[in-house]
Amino acid sequence: MADQDDIDAHALDWVIRTGSDAFDDWPAFMAWLEADPRHAAAYHAMAADIEDMAAFVAAQPAQPAQPAAPVVAAMPKRRWPVWAGGALAASLALFVGYQATETGGHPYAVETNAGAMRTVQLADGSSIAMGGATRLMLDRDDPRVATLERGEAMFMVRHDASDPFEVSVGGARLVDVGTAFDVKLARGETRVAVSEGAVDYNPGRDAIRLVKGQRLHVRDGHATVMAVDVASVGSWRDSVLAYEGATLAEVADDLSRALGVDLRADPTVANRPFSGSIATAKLAGDPRLAAPLLGVAIRQTGSHWVMSARS
């Protein structure tokens, strides 16, 4: 296992590299963050310290080229390891210049293939578990914002009342209030379920606060709040899809993302409700094994599968 000095060295290197506008190796950076929980903490601490140091340097008054007497300033106390001297100077110079010239965000996409899952560790200590066929937009300059463009993700947020975590989804905003919550965007519908704390949907005059044990379904601009079993929130991370009155069209969509197949619900069964749990790991990638539980027939047609009424 790497010692802390080695982790700090790599963290400083990533701070320097990601601070450059030319940096584009985000997959490698995310892989390093995910490799060890200590990596994100070290990166966040190093970036914060350099930012504080940059602010300190910028605040100091200009000194004459040949001062009459030495000028001594009380520098902030930091936890820099012994190797950091030259690297710190380089990173500080880069950081100050970068802060002076960059004003916009730097978004990047994180995606998963159907049938795959991934967990993203953010620099602020939060994490996001992504289901299959999911696409997120994150910002390298602001780990407190995310956009879910499609699929499903479970957010485990490090709460900060002074800097709330925000998720954009389906043209709406979700703001955390000390939270673990699941968000799904599929077939033009948004679903949010809270397993810990609370989250505000579209803060403002029309805000809806969801608390632990509540879920929200938004379809065609109409929002409905219902109760949800907390244990079922994000259960897909353990290869279990849990439903309470979901349509088979939604189930088919979820199975497609979880198994990496193209499963469609025939119009004759698409709106049929289903309540129960499906252990996707036991399906071995074959959606036909779920047919008895769902009370339908599932047949392969060309490159896709079709869920239909039993004959």
Secondary structure as UniProt FT lines:
FT   HELIX           4..18
FT   TURN            21..22
FT   HELIX           26..35
FT   HELIX           37..59
FT   TURN            82..83
FT   HELIX           84..101
FT   STRAND          107..111
FT   TURN            114..115
FT   STRAND          118..121
FT   TURN            123..124
FT   STRAND          127..130
FT   TURN            132..133
FT   STRAND          135..139
FT   TURN            140..141
FT   TURN            143..144
FT   STRAND          145..156
FT   TURN            161..162
FT   STRAND          166..169
FT   TURN            170..171
FT   STRAND          172..176
FT   STRAND          180..186
FT   TURN            187..188
FT   STRAND          189..196
FT   STRAND          198..201
FT   TURN            205..206
FT   STRAND          208..211
FT   TURN            212..213
FT   STRAND          214..219
FT   TURN            220..221
FT   STRAND          222..227
FT   HELIX           230..232
FT   TURN            233..234
FT   HELIX           235..238
FT   STRAND          240..247
FT   HELIX           248..259
FT   STRAND          263..265
FT   TURN            267..271
FT   STRAND          273..279
FT   HELIX           280..283
FT   TURN            284..285
FT   HELIX           287..290
FT   HELIX           291..294
FT   STRAND          297..301
FT   TURN            302..303
FT   STRAND          304..308
//
